[in-house]
Amino acid sequence: MEQVTNQIFYHIQKINPNITPSLQKGLTYTAGKQKNPFISIYDNMNISKTSNPLVEYLLYIRESLFEEVRQQYFPQLPSRQKSIWLIPHNEKSLSFWKDALQVDKLNIPYQILELVCSGNVFYGNEKYLKNSTELTFNNYRQSAFNYWSGLDADPEKNIAVECIFSGYFTVKEVIYQNSL
């Protein structure tokens, strides 16, 4: 984990006005105190009415097991369930994450933001988040341990690094926004 002060990062925000109103330029927000929109959506989701319930269950199980491992072995690190996901401030990483999140293919409203952040940031390699062919809870726990250990997570060498951030951030600039 690294402490940052006024460090610039990118953030891709999928916008759903009923769940996640868009972050506004010039405003300051806090991350790390309450559930983030990604995990809180499961509180009231009727999974049986989603297009692929199995995928939703697997995502929720993965996040639960990652949080279990973090709490047990890495409690000092920011929680994936309460933090905001950031992208290192370089164009290659931004391009990778834009493709990985499939925001253009999914045809959903989103915006790309430049944020000024002060707080705690953890760098993790997204390869440990991928569903393995051996879907056991212990395999997920091993992947979570590798993720929280920071293996292969140098943002200077790997564009697939994500940043888990808790602290204060100000929206410096809206780089791109589609409103569909």
ABEGO torsion letter per residue (X at the ends): XBBBBGBBBBBBBBBBAAABBBBBBGBBBBBGABBBAAAAAAAABBAAABABAAAAAAAAAAAAAAAAAAAAABAABBBAAABBBBBBBBAAAAAAAAAAAGAAAAGBBBBBBBBBBBEBBBBBBAAAABBBABBBAAAAAAAAAAAAAGBGABAAABAABBBBBBEBBBBABBABBBAX
